[in-house]
């Protein structure tokens, strides 16, 4: 299928199964970053990911990395760190600070995909109650965290950061525990990383991922 160009006056996306295989998951170009479009995209298994100087790019990779919360694995060394209570964790205490930290260039990276437009878009989603952050604190200093969207019974993880050892890992464990109150059935990790696989995240076919969304996420929420 050819790459789709979105109609700025419509929220309609092509079917996620039409995404390219090279680059893996690229589905569409254009549109905007309005809360309505972003929420519509996530409910359809699609997310925005682009760098400064590029048009807005929309993706739905295959396979998809996900974590079923009941399958969370915590290695012994991390369990010991959690028991020591080396970090204090909060929810939505500093969403902007977490996004800014996630946007900082990583080693061997020239830039970041979390640009000003993305920050503004997700901050709007935070103000409307969809986007949330988990913070890890040490001596009142923000040292780790993550953010994502909570829609229905699915949490769509976006990015995480760590300024000291184990901060982001403990924040992720805290996230899974926090999500239990919402009976979340699935955590979308988007693309495969060994960091998340160590927690029990697994690859599933895009078709299976979309079936889970149909079950756990409503387009009317």
Z-matrix of the N, CA and C atoms (Angstrom, degrees):
N
C 1 1.466
C 2 1.531 1 109.91
N 3 1.347 2 118.05 1 139.79
C 4 1.470 3 120.64 2 176.59
C 5 1.527 4 110.16 3 -70.70
N 6 1.314 5 116.54 4 155.74
C 7 1.453 6 121.80 5 178.37
C 8 1.523 7 109.96 6 -64.27
N 9 1.333 8 117.05 7 133.25
C 10 1.459 9 121.77 8 -176.71
C 11 1.524 10 110.91 9 -87.98
N 12 1.317 11 116.32 10 142.48
C 13 1.457 12 122.64 11 174.06
C 14 1.529 13 107.91 12 -109.81
N 15 1.325 14 116.35 13 122.51
C 16 1.452 15 120.67 14 -171.21
C 17 1.519 16 112.11 15 -76.24
N 18 1.316 17 114.67 16 144.34
C 19 1.453 18 122.44 17 173.85
C 20 1.529 19 108.26 18 -79.21
N 21 1.329 20 118.23 19 119.75
C 22 1.463 21 119.51 20 -177.33
C 23 1.520 22 113.71 21 -63.67
N 24 1.314 23 117.15 22 -15.95
C 25 1.465 24 121.30 23 -179.05
C 26 1.524 25 112.85 24 -98.99
N 27 1.316 26 116.12 25 8.39
C 28 1.457 27 119.92 26 -178.62
C 29 1.528 28 110.15 27 -138.84
N 30 1.337 29 116.74 28 144.98
C 31 1.452 30 121.64 29 178.18
C 32 1.531 31 112.17 30 -90.58
N 33 1.321 32 116.94 31 2.14
C 34 1.457 33 120.90 32 -175.31
C 35 1.529 34 110.56 33 -70.57
N 36 1.342 35 115.52 34 130.26
C 37 1.457 36 122.92 35 173.54
C 38 1.524 37 109.00 36 -108.94
N 39 1.326 38 117.27 37 153.76
C 40 1.466 39 118.28 38 169.31
C 41 1.519 40 109.42 39 -65.47
N 42 1.315 41 116.50 40 162.39
C 43 1.461 42 120.29 41 178.17
C 44 1.529 43 109.80 42 -62.68
N 45 1.327 44 116.21 43 138.53
C 46 1.462 45 120.51 44 -177.32
C 47 1.521 46 112.29 45 -58.17
N 48 1.316 47 117.47 46 -28.20
C 49 1.461 48 120.82 47 -179.49
C 50 1.526 49 112.26 48 -68.33
N 51 1.329 50 117.47 49 -10.51
C 52 1.460 51 121.35 50 178.50
C 53 1.528 52 112.58 51 -86.55
N 54 1.326 53 117.72 52 1.31
C 55 1.462 54 121.14 53 -177.79
C 56 1.523 55 111.30 54 -62.22
N 57 1.307 56 115.75 55 150.43
C 58 1.459 57 121.50 56 179.05
C 59 1.528 58 111.35 57 -68.46
N 60 1.315 59 114.95 58 156.85
C 61 1.461 60 120.04 59 173.11
C 62 1.521 61 110.89 60 -93.44
N 63 1.344 62 117.56 61 -22.05
C 64 1.461 63 122.78 62 175.50
C 65 1.522 64 108.77 63 -138.44
N 66 1.347 65 117.89 64 113.40
C 67 1.462 66 126.71 65 -9.88
C 68 1.527 67 111.01 66 -66.87
N 69 1.312 68 115.31 67 145.72
C 70 1.458 69 121.21 68 -172.22
C 71 1.524 70 112.16 69 -60.54
N 72 1.322 71 114.87 70 118.70
C 73 1.448 72 120.21 71 172.35
C 74 1.508 73 116.15 72 94.52
N 75 1.334 74 119.40 73 -7.67
C 76 1.463 75 119.58 74 179.88
C 77 1.525 76 109.25 75 -67.04
N 78 1.326 77 115.71 76 124.45
C 79 1.464 78 120.45 77 -171.79
C 80 1.526 79 113.43 78 -115.48
N 81 1.340 80 116.64 79 -43.60
C 82 1.459 81 118.90 80 -171.81
C 83 1.522 82 110.78 81 -153.87
N 84 1.341 83 114.22 82 164.04
C 85 1.456 84 122.63 83 -179.02
C 86 1.522 85 108.48 84 -130.12
N 87 1.325 86 115.91 85 142.79
C 88 1.456 87 119.56 86 170.80
C 89 1.515 88 114.03 87 100.33
N 90 1.337 89 114.91 88 -154.51
C 91 1.455 90 120.07 89 -175.54
C 92 1.515 91 110.68 90 78.33
N 93 1.326 92 115.81 91 -147.43
C 94 1.459 93 120.88 92 179.02
C 95 1.518 94 108.61 93 -146.86
N 96 1.321 95 115.81 94 -177.53
C 97 1.461 96 121.12 95 -179.49
C 98 1.530 97 110.85 96 -112.72
N 99 1.321 98 115.23 97 36.60
C 100 1.463 99 119.20 98 176.31
C 101 1.525 100 109.31 99 -66.51
N 102 1.341 101 118.16 100 149.74
C 103 1.468 102 120.09 101 177.47
C 104 1.525 103 112.58 102 -53.07
N 105 1.333 104 116.26 103 -39.90
C 106 1.464 105 119.73 104 -177.86
C 107 1.524 106 111.27 105 -63.15
N 108 1.333 107 117.46 106 -43.12
C 109 1.465 108 120.05 107 -179.04
C 110 1.525 109 110.96 108 -68.69
N 111 1.337 110 116.74 109 -43.35
C 112 1.466 111 119.51 110 -179.12
C 113 1.523 112 110.95 111 -62.52
N 114 1.322 113 117.52 112 -44.77
C 115 1.467 114 120.31 113 179.42
C 116 1.529 115 110.73 114 -63.91
N 117 1.317 116 116.19 115 -40.85
C 118 1.464 117 120.10 116 178.07
C 119 1.527 118 110.17 117 -61.29
N 120 1.326 119 116.06 118 -40.42
C 121 1.462 120 120.48 119 -179.96
C 122 1.528 121 111.27 120 -63.95
N 123 1.312 122 116.85 121 -49.25
C 124 1.468 123 119.22 122 -177.80
C 125 1.524 124 111.30 123 -61.21
N 126 1.299 125 116.88 124 -40.05
C 127 1.466 126 119.83 125 179.61
C 128 1.521 127 111.46 126 -63.35
N 129 1.337 128 116.23 127 -22.85
C 130 1.469 129 121.08 128 178.94
C 131 1.525 130 112.33 129 -99.46
N 132 1.342 131 117.09 130 9.29
C 133 1.464 132 120.13 131 177.99
C 134 1.510 133 114.24 132 81.43
N 135 1.323 134 117.46 133 25.68
C 136 1.472 135 123.48 134 -174.66
C 137 1.526 136 108.81 135 -124.84
N 138 1.330 137 117.30 136 146.48
C 139 1.471 138 120.10 137 176.50
C 140 1.526 139 110.31 138 -143.78
N 141 1.346 140 116.97 139 154.23
C 142 1.471 141 120.71 140 178.49
C 143 1.527 142 111.07 141 -85.75
N 144 1.321 143 115.83 142 144.42
C 145 1.466 144 121.21 143 179.35
C 146 1.520 145 107.79 144 -161.87
N 147 1.318 146 116.95 145 110.08
C 148 1.462 147 120.52 146 -177.12
C 149 1.523 148 108.75 147 -158.53
N 150 1.316 149 115.99 148 163.27
C 151 1.460 150 121.97 149 -179.39
C 152 1.520 151 110.29 150 -108.49
N 153 1.329 152 116.21 151 164.52
C 154 1.461 153 120.23 152 176.01
C 155 1.522 154 109.93 153 -56.17
N 156 1.314 155 115.99 154 138.96
C 157 1.456 156 121.05 155 -179.39
C 158 1.510 157 113.35 156 90.58
N 159 1.337 158 117.42 157 -9.78
C 160 1.468 159 121.90 158 177.21
C 161 1.519 160 109.36 159 -103.22
N 162 1.344 161 117.60 160 155.21
C 163 1.462 162 119.42 161 169.16
C 164 1.529 163 109.01 162 -68.55
N 165 1.308 164 116.46 163 168.45
C 166 1.468 165 119.77 164 176.50
C 167 1.524 166 108.44 165 -66.78
N 168 1.323 167 116.06 166 125.59
C 169 1.465 168 122.18 167 179.71
C 170 1.524 169 109.11 168 -112.30
N 171 1.324 170 116.36 169 139.43
C 172 1.467 171 122.80 170 -177.28
C 173 1.529 172 109.32 171 -118.69
N 174 1.335 173 116.41 172 135.85
C 175 1.460 174 122.00 173 -169.55
C 176 1.528 175 112.66 174 -129.19
N 177 1.323 176 114.31 175 151.89
C 178 1.464 177 122.07 176 170.60
C 179 1.530 178 107.59 177 -150.91
N 180 1.334 179 116.93 178 83.14
C 181 1.472 180 120.71 179 -173.36
C 182 1.525 181 113.02 180 -69.70
N 183 1.314 182 114.50 181 158.54
C 184 1.464 183 122.33 182 177.86
C 185 1.533 184 108.35 183 -139.36
N 186 1.347 185 118.22 184 118.01
C 187 1.463 186 127.98 185 5.56
C 188 1.524 187 112.42 186 -78.07
N 189 1.322 188 114.89 187 178.10
C 190 1.462 189 122.11 188 -179.31
C 191 1.528 190 108.04 189 -116.44
N 192 1.326 191 116.36 190 134.41
C 193 1.457 192 120.20 191 177.01
C 194 1.524 193 108.85 192 -87.52
N 195 1.330 194 116.58 193 125.66
C 196 1.465 195 121.66 194 -179.36
C 197 1.525 196 109.67 195 -137.20
N 198 1.320 197 114.40 196 160.07
C 199 1.458 198 120.36 197 171.85
C 200 1.518 199 108.45 198 -125.62
N 201 1.312 200 116.38 199 124.61
C 202 1.452 201 121.22 200 169.19
C 203 1.528 202 106.14 201 -84.49
N 204 1.332 203 118.69 202 118.65
C 205 1.467 204 120.71 203 -170.65
C 206 1.524 205 114.75 204 -51.44
N 207 1.319 206 117.19 205 -34.42
C 208 1.462 207 119.44 206 -179.01
C 209 1.519 208 112.31 207 -70.29
N 210 1.318 209 117.69 208 -12.00
C 211 1.461 210 121.99 209 179.56
C 212 1.531 211 112.66 210 -99.83
N 213 1.318 212 116.90 211 11.07
C 214 1.465 213 120.42 212 -179.97
C 215 1.524 214 111.10 213 -57.26
N 216 1.319 215 115.69 214 132.29
C 217 1.458 216 122.33 215 176.64
C 218 1.522 217 109.04 216 -114.35
N 219 1.325 218 116.36 217 131.57
C 220 1.468 219 121.30 218 177.88
C 221 1.522 220 107.18 219 -124.90
N 222 1.317 221 116.47 220 112.18
C 223 1.457 222 119.34 221 -178.52
C 224 1.527 223 110.51 222 -65.76
N 225 1.318 224 116.08 223 157.24
C 226 1.464 225 121.32 224 -172.91
C 227 1.514 226 113.08 225 -58.42
N 228 1.346 227 115.99 226 -41.62
C 229 1.464 228 118.98 227 -178.15
C 230 1.530 229 111.05 228 -61.71
N 231 1.339 230 116.88 229 -36.79
C 232 1.456 231 120.10 230 178.97
C 233 1.524 232 110.44 231 -73.27
N 234 1.326 233 117.53 232 -36.10
C 235 1.458 234 120.76 233 176.30
C 236 1.524 235 111.04 234 -57.94
N 237 1.326 236 116.53 235 -40.42
C 238 1.464 237 120.82 236 179.68
C 239 1.524 238 110.65 237 -64.59
N 240 1.330 239 116.15 238 -40.85
C 241 1.466 240 120.19 239 179.51
C 242 1.527 241 110.56 240 -64.99
N 243 1.324 242 116.31 241 -40.27
C 244 1.466 243 120.56 242 179.01
C 245 1.518 244 110.06 243 -64.38
N 246 1.323 245 117.21 244 -41.81
C 247 1.466 246 120.79 245 179.94
C 248 1.533 247 111.70 246 -64.50
N 249 1.329 248 116.90 247 -31.21
C 250 1.469 249 120.67 248 178.64
C 251 1.522 250 112.47 249 -71.09
N 252 1.336 251 115.84 250 -13.38
C 253 1.467 252 122.10 251 -179.73
C 254 1.528 253 110.89 252 54.08
N 255 1.325 254 114.48 253 47.48
C 256 1.465 255 119.72 254 179.43
C 257 1.523 256 112.23 255 -69.79
N 258 1.344 257 116.45 256 -20.37
C 259 1.456 258 120.65 257 -177.72
C 260 1.523 259 109.87 258 -125.69
N 261 1.316 260 114.79 259 150.87
C 262 1.462 261 122.05 260 169.85
C 263 1.526 262 107.29 261 -105.50
N 264 1.329 263 116.75 262 133.37
C 265 1.461 264 120.85 263 -177.19
C 266 1.524 265 111.14 264 -114.32
N 267 1.311 266 115.26 265 142.00
C 268 1.458 267 121.77 266 178.21
C 269 1.521 268 110.03 267 -135.75
N 270 1.325 269 115.19 268 166.33
C 271 1.467 270 122.39 269 177.64
C 272 1.522 271 108.77 270 -118.88
N 273 1.317 272 116.38 271 124.96
C 274 1.472 273 122.67 272 173.81
C 275 1.531 274 113.62 273 60.54
N 276 1.312 275 117.33 274 24.14
C 277 1.472 276 119.20 275 177.10
C 278 1.526 277 111.20 276 -76.09
N 279 1.334 278 117.42 277 -33.63
C 280 1.468 279 120.62 278 -177.47
C 281 1.523 280 109.24 279 -148.20
N 282 1.330 281 115.89 280 67.18
C 283 1.462 282 120.12 281 -178.26
C 284 1.522 283 111.36 282 -59.60
N 285 1.331 284 117.04 283 -45.98
C 286 1.458 285 120.46 284 -178.83
C 287 1.520 286 111.17 285 -62.29
N 288 1.337 287 116.89 286 -39.12
C 289 1.453 288 120.76 287 179.09
C 290 1.518 289 112.56 288 -64.91
N 291 1.327 290 116.40 289 -38.13
C 292 1.462 291 120.50 290 178.01
C 293 1.522 292 110.54 291 -66.42
N 294 1.326 293 117.00 292 -45.29
C 295 1.466 294 119.51 293 179.32
C 296 1.525 295 111.01 294 -61.94
N 297 1.327 296 115.79 295 -41.71
C 298 1.455 297 119.31 296 179.94
C 299 1.527 298 110.87 297 -62.97
N 300 1.322 299 116.74 298 -41.40
C 301 1.463 300 120.57 299 179.26
C 302 1.522 301 110.99 300 -66.91
N 303 1.335 302 117.39 301 -39.34
C 304 1.463 303 120.75 302 178.06
C 305 1.526 304 111.08 303 -65.29
N 306 1.330 305 116.31 304 -27.25
C 307 1.460 306 120.51 305 -177.75
C 308 1.523 307 113.14 306 -80.07
N 309 1.320 308 117.53 307 -13.75
C 310 1.458 309 119.82 308 -179.13
C 311 1.525 310 109.74 309 -64.06
N 312 1.337 311 117.56 310 133.59
C 313 1.472 312 120.36 311 -178.61
C 314 1.530 313 111.96 312 -56.37
N 315 1.312 314 115.83 313 138.75
C 316 1.460 315 121.28 314 177.58
C 317 1.524 316 109.39 315 -88.43
N 318 1.328 317 117.35 316 163.90
C 319 1.470 318 119.65 317 176.53
C 320 1.530 319 111.59 318 -54.24
N 321 1.315 320 116.19 319 136.28
C 322 1.467 321 124.06 320 178.94
C 323 1.526 322 112.41 321 68.25
N 324 1.342 323 116.45 322 20.00
C 325 1.463 324 120.59 323 174.00
C 326 1.527 325 109.00 324 -117.23
N 327 1.322 326 116.05 325 138.44
C 328 1.460 327 120.37 326 -179.19
C 329 1.525 328 112.31 327 -82.52
N 330 1.326 329 116.11 328 -27.81
C 331 1.454 330 118.91 329 -176.09
C 332 1.513 331 111.07 330 -155.46
N 333 1.316 332 116.23 331 -159.42
C 334 1.456 333 121.33 332 -177.38
C 335 1.520 334 109.52 333 -142.59
N 336 1.338 335 115.71 334 150.71
C 337 1.460 336 119.87 335 175.27
C 338 1.527 337 111.07 336 -86.79
N 339 1.345 338 117.43 337 -10.90
C 340 1.460 339 120.19 338 178.25
C 341 1.530 340 107.32 339 -88.77
N 342 1.315 341 114.97 340 79.74
C 343 1.455 342 120.71 341 -177.18
C 344 1.534 343 110.86 342 -89.92
N 345 1.317 344 116.27 343 -177.06
C 346 1.462 345 120.58 344 -176.18
C 347 1.523 346 111.93 345 -59.69
N 348 1.328 347 116.90 346 -40.44
C 349 1.465 348 120.05 347 -179.82
C 350 1.527 349 111.12 348 -63.40
N 351 1.335 350 117.07 349 -41.24
C 352 1.464 351 120.67 350 178.74
C 353 1.532 352 110.58 351 -66.50
N 354 1.315 353 116.95 352 -41.30
C 355 1.464 354 119.87 353 178.54
C 356 1.520 355 111.20 354 -59.96
N 357 1.309 356 116.41 355 -45.47
C 358 1.461 357 119.87 356 179.84
C 359 1.521 358 111.41 357 -63.53
N 360 1.329 359 116.10 358 -41.09
C 361 1.467 360 120.42 359 -178.52
C 362 1.525 361 111.36 360 -64.10
N 363 1.328 362 117.00 361 -45.72
C 364 1.464 363 119.15 362 -176.51
C 365 1.518 364 111.79 363 -77.26
N 366 1.333 365 117.57 364 -25.31
C 367 1.451 366 118.90 365 173.80
C 368 1.527 367 109.98 366 -67.44
N 369 1.331 368 117.31 367 -36.77
C 370 1.466 369 120.06 368 174.98
C 371 1.528 370 110.25 369 -62.66
N 372 1.330 371 115.98 370 -40.47
C 373 1.462 372 119.51 371 178.25
C 374 1.527 373 110.98 372 -67.44
N 375 1.326 374 116.59 373 -32.57
C 376 1.461 375 120.06 374 175.69
C 377 1.527 376 110.53 375 -65.63
N 378 1.320 377 116.44 376 -44.38
C 379 1.465 378 120.17 377 -179.64
C 380 1.520 379 111.69 378 -64.46
N 381 1.331 380 116.72 379 -27.42
C 382 1.465 381 120.19 380 179.80
C 383 1.523 382 112.57 381 -89.88
N 384 1.336 383 117.70 382 0.50
C 385 1.458 384 121.13 383 172.67
C 386 1.507 385 116.21 384 95.29
N 387 1.333 386 118.18 385 6.23
C 388 1.463 387 120.76 386 -178.58
C 389 1.528 388 112.97 387 -96.69
N 390 1.315 389 117.73 388 -39.39
C 391 1.463 390 120.95 389 -177.02
C 392 1.526 391 109.82 390 -94.10
N 393 1.327 392 115.59 391 136.83
C 394 1.460 393 121.18 392 -176.91
C 395 1.521 394 110.52 393 -134.48
N 396 1.312 395 114.55 394 154.58
C 397 1.463 396 120.48 395 176.59
C 398 1.517 397 110.04 396 -125.53
N 399 1.313 398 114.67 397 148.23
C 400 1.461 399 123.05 398 170.51
C 401 1.520 400 106.61 399 -113.92
N 402 1.325 401 116.30 400 129.11
C 403 1.461 402 120.72 401 -179.41
C 404 1.527 403 110.67 402 -113.50
N 405 1.327 404 115.64 403 143.02
C 406 1.461 405 122.61 404 171.09
C 407 1.523 406 107.27 405 -114.07
N 408 1.333 407 115.03 406 125.43
C 409 1.464 408 121.21 407 -175.90
C 410 1.522 409 110.46 408 -116.73
N 411 1.313 410 115.21 409 148.55
C 412 1.459 411 121.95 410 173.34
C 413 1.523 412 106.98 411 -140.91
N 414 1.325 413 115.73 412 114.86
C 415 1.473 414 121.00 413 -176.28
C 416 1.532 415 111.06 414 54.67
N 417 1.326 416 115.52 415 44.82
C 418 1.472 417 123.21 416 178.78
C 419 1.526 418 113.52 417 64.26
N 420 1.317 419 117.25 418 16.98
C 421 1.463 420 121.65 419 176.05
C 422 1.524 421 109.34 420 -109.11
N 423 1.324 422 116.30 421 132.41
C 424 1.456 423 121.13 422 178.35
C 425 1.525 424 109.21 423 -72.78
N 426 1.331 425 116.67 424 112.67
C 427 1.466 426 120.52 425 -174.23
C 428 1.520 427 113.41 426 -117.43
N 429 1.315 428 117.91 427 -5.41
C 430 1.459 429 120.22 428 179.45
C 431 1.512 430 110.32 429 -173.45
N 432 1.319 431 115.17 430 166.12
C 433 1.454 432 118.58 431 177.80
C 434 1.513 433 112.67 432 163.21
N 435 1.307 434 115.00 433 -175.75
C 436 1.463 435 122.26 434 -178.83
C 437 1.516 436 108.84 435 -158.86
N 438 1.332 437 115.80 436 166.31
C 439 1.458 438 119.63 437 175.70
C 440 1.526 439 109.54 438 -146.58
N 441 1.317 440 115.42 439 162.77
C 442 1.460 441 121.37 440 179.10
C 443 1.509 442 110.37 441 -178.87
N 444 1.326 443 115.95 442 -173.14
C 445 1.456 444 122.35 443 -178.31
C 446 1.522 445 110.82 444 -111.34
N 447 1.316 446 115.47 445 137.30
C 448 1.464 447 121.61 446 174.75
C 449 1.523 448 107.92 447 -108.94
N 450 1.336 449 115.35 448 111.24
C 451 1.467 450 121.57 449 -179.77
C 452 1.521 451 107.49 450 -129.00
N 453 1.324 452 115.48 451 119.52
C 454 1.460 453 118.48 452 -176.95
C 455 1.512 454 110.53 453 60.18
N 456 1.323 455 116.61 454 -126.02
C 457 1.456 456 121.87 455 -179.67
C 458 1.530 457 111.92 456 -109.81
N 459 1.347 458 114.84 457 28.90
C 460 1.466 459 120.71 458 177.91
C 461 1.529 460 109.04 459 -127.50
N 462 1.327 461 116.22 460 134.15
C 463 1.461 462 120.83 461 172.05
C 464 1.521 463 107.46 462 -106.17
N 465 1.333 464 115.66 463 124.21
C 466 1.457 465 121.76 464 -179.16
C 467 1.526 466 108.37 465 -100.52
N 468 1.323 467 116.69 466 100.29
C 469 1.452 468 120.81 467 -178.46
C 470 1.514 469 111.54 468 -71.02
N 471 1.332 470 116.61 469 140.67
C 472 1.458 471 121.47 470 -178.01
C 473 1.528 472 112.77 471 -111.06
N 474 1.304 473 117.34 472 -56.48
C 475 1.463 474 119.38 473 -177.06
C 476 1.521 475 109.37 474 -160.35
N 477 1.327 476 115.57 475 159.66
C 478 1.455 477 120.96 476 175.64
C 479 1.520 478 109.23 477 -141.35
N 480 1.333 479 115.97 478 162.88
C 481 1.452 480 120.29 479 178.58
C 482 1.518 481 109.53 480 -145.76
N 483 1.319 482 115.47 481 161.39
C 484 1.461 483 121.18 482 178.28
C 485 1.516 484 108.97 483 -148.69
N 486 1.320 485 115.98 484 129.59
C 487 1.457 486 121.61 485 176.91
C 488 1.522 487 112.40 486 -105.65
N 489 1.321 488 115.66 487 -2.82
C 490 1.458 489 120.21 488 172.81
C 491 1.527 490 107.87 489 -152.89
N 492 1.303 491 117.01 490 162.79
C 493 1.464 492 121.67 491 -173.85
C 494 1.516 493 111.85 492 -57.60
N 495 1.329 494 114.92 493 132.29
C 496 1.467 495 124.71 494 171.45
C 497 1.537 496 114.43 495 77.04
N 498 1.341 497 118.84 496 -2.59
C 499 1.464 498 119.71 497 -176.53
C 500 1.522 499 111.89 498 -62.83
N 501 1.340 500 117.39 499 -47.95
C 502 1.460 501 119.67 500 -178.85
C 503 1.526 502 111.22 501 -70.31
N 504 1.327 503 116.93 502 -31.42
C 505 1.457 504 120.23 503 179.79
C 506 1.526 505 111.38 504 -66.92
N 507 1.326 506 116.93 505 -44.30
C 508 1.466 507 119.04 506 177.85
C 509 1.525 508 110.57 507 -67.34
N 510 1.339 509 117.33 508 -33.49
C 511 1.458 510 120.23 509 177.33
C 512 1.525 511 110.78 510 -64.62
N 513 1.323 512 117.14 511 -37.80
C 514 1.462 513 120.65 512 179.50
C 515 1.533 514 110.59 513 -66.61
N 516 1.325 515 117.21 514 -42.11
C 517 1.465 516 120.29 515 177.15
C 518 1.525 517 109.97 516 -62.83
N 519 1.310 518 116.59 517 -41.54
C 520 1.470 519 121.07 518 177.36
C 521 1.520 520 110.08 519 -61.34
N 522 1.339 521 117.08 520 -41.28
C 523 1.468 522 121.22 521 178.03
C 524 1.517 523 111.41 522 -56.62
N 525 1.318 524 116.47 523 -50.31
C 526 1.468 525 119.96 524 -177.41
C 527 1.525 526 110.17 525 -59.71
N 528 1.327 527 117.04 526 -40.65
C 529 1.464 528 120.66 527 177.96
C 530 1.530 529 111.00 528 -65.62
N 531 1.336 530 116.75 529 -42.42
C 532 1.463 531 120.95 530 -179.57
C 533 1.525 532 111.63 531 -63.67
N 534 1.327 533 116.91 532 -36.21
C 535 1.461 534 121.15 533 -177.07
C 536 1.525 535 113.02 534 -69.30
N 537 1.322 536 117.32 535 -16.28
C 538 1.462 537 119.88 536 -179.08
C 539 1.523 538 112.01 537 -61.10
N 540 1.330 539 117.05 538 -32.78
C 541 1.465 540 119.55 539 -178.78
C 542 1.523 541 112.02 540 -65.72
N 543 1.324 542 116.66 541 -20.74
C 544 1.462 543 121.78 542 179.07
C 545 1.529 544 111.73 543 -100.34
N 546 1.318 545 116.24 544 5.97
C 547 1.468 546 122.72 545 -179.73
C 548 1.525 547 111.66 546 54.72
N 549 1.326 548 115.37 547 39.28
C 550 1.466 549 120.53 548 179.18
C 551 1.523 550 109.91 549 -64.40
N 552 1.327 551 115.95 550 132.77
C 553 1.460 552 122.18 551 -175.88
C 554 1.521 553 113.36 552 -102.40
N 555 1.336 554 116.89 553 -15.28
C 556 1.455 555 119.31 554 -173.43
C 557 1.527 556 109.67 555 -154.00
N 558 1.334 557 116.14 556 138.38
C 559 1.454 558 122.28 557 172.56
C 560 1.521 559 107.53 558 -114.92
N 561 1.324 560 116.30 559 118.56
C 562 1.461 561 121.61 560 179.20
C 563 1.525 562 108.74 561 -84.38
N 564 1.316 563 116.15 562 118.72
C 565 1.469 564 121.70 563 178.87
C 566 1.525 565 111.45 564 -100.69
N 567 1.310 566 116.99 565 -0.02
C 568 1.467 567 125.34 566 175.16
C 569 1.527 568 113.06 567 68.62
N 570 1.319 569 117.62 568 -82.82
C 571 1.464 570 120.23 569 -175.22
C 572 1.523 571 110.10 570 -117.47
N 573 1.318 572 115.52 571 155.24
C 574 1.461 573 121.27 572 -171.30
C 575 1.526 574 112.55 573 -73.20
N 576 1.341 575 114.94 574 130.17
C 577 1.460 576 122.24 575 171.73
C 578 1.528 577 107.43 576 -137.87
N 579 1.316 578 115.94 577 144.07
C 580 1.466 579 119.39 578 177.74
C 581 1.517 580 110.22 579 -65.95
N 582 1.332 581 117.25 580 -28.61
C 583 1.464 582 121.44 581 179.61
C 584 1.524 583 110.74 582 -58.16
N 585 1.332 584 117.28 583 -42.73
C 586 1.458 585 120.32 584 -178.83
C 587 1.521 586 112.33 585 -84.63
N 588 1.308 587 116.88 586 -27.84
C 589 1.464 588 119.05 587 177.42
C 590 1.521 589 111.69 588 -63.23
N 591 1.330 590 117.06 589 -28.75
C 592 1.460 591 119.40 590 179.27
C 593 1.529 592 111.76 591 -67.65
N 594 1.342 593 116.65 592 -17.62
C 595 1.459 594 120.87 593 176.57
C 596 1.528 595 112.15 594 -90.06
N 597 1.316 596 117.18 595 -0.22
C 598 1.450 597 120.75 596 -178.95
C 599 1.508 598 114.38 597 103.08
N 600 1.341 599 117.29 598 4.64
C 601 1.465 600 119.63 599 176.26
C 602 1.524 601 109.68 600 -64.66
N 603 1.318 602 116.64 601 144.83
C 604 1.457 603 121.76 602 -175.57
C 605 1.521 604 111.21 603 -137.84
N 606 1.301 605 115.64 604 153.54
C 607 1.453 606 120.99 605 177.09
C 608 1.526 607 109.82 606 -84.20
N 609 1.318 608 115.67 607 135.31
C 610 1.465 609 120.87 608 173.38
C 611 1.526 610 107.87 609 -131.34
N 612 1.332 611 117.66 610 153.30
C 613 1.468 612 119.56 611 178.40
C 614 1.526 613 111.00 612 -60.60
N 615 1.315 614 116.06 613 149.18
C 616 1.469 615 119.88 614 179.22
C 617 1.528 616 110.84 615 -55.95
N 618 1.317 617 117.10 616 -39.39
C 619 1.470 618 120.37 617 179.88
C 620 1.522 619 111.41 618 -58.06
N 621 1.327 620 116.62 619 -42.81
C 622 1.462 621 120.70 620 178.49
C 623 1.529 622 110.60 621 -66.38
N 624 1.330 623 116.12 622 -39.81
C 625 1.465 624 120.14 623 178.40
C 626 1.527 625 110.62 624 -60.88
N 627 1.325 626 117.02 625 -44.04
C 628 1.458 627 120.59 626 179.63
C 629 1.526 628 111.46 627 -65.24
N 630 1.307 629 116.87 628 -34.16
C 631 1.463 630 120.05 629 176.67
C 632 1.526 631 110.61 630 -64.52
N 633 1.336 632 116.55 631 -39.95
C 634 1.464 633 120.39 632 176.88
C 635 1.530 634 110.72 633 -63.29
N 636 1.327 635 116.72 634 -40.19
C 637 1.460 636 119.05 635 178.50
C 638 1.521 637 110.96 636 -63.38
N 639 1.314 638 117.02 637 -40.68
C 640 1.468 639 120.19 638 178.03
C 641 1.516 640 111.63 639 -59.39
N 642 1.326 641 115.83 640 -31.64
C 643 1.461 642 120.68 641 -178.12
C 644 1.523 643 112.26 642 -83.63
N 645 1.332 644 117.32 643 -37.84
C 646 1.463 645 121.25 644 -169.53
C 647 1.516 646 114.85 645 -106.16
N 648 1.330 647 117.92 646 -10.01
C 649 1.461 648 120.74 647 -177.21
C 650 1.518 649 109.39 648 -130.04
N 651 1.331 650 116.01 649 131.96
C 652 1.459 651 120.74 650 178.49
C 653 1.526 652 109.41 651 -107.42
N 654 1.309 653 117.05 652 142.34
C 655 1.466 654 121.04 653 178.52
C 656 1.527 655 111.14 654 -72.42
N 657 1.326 656 119.00 655 -8.20
C 658 1.449 657 121.71 656 179.80
C 659 1.510 658 112.38 657 -98.63
N 660 1.332 659 118.11 658 -2.89
C 661 1.472 660 119.66 659 -177.59
C 662 1.526 661 110.45 660 -75.07
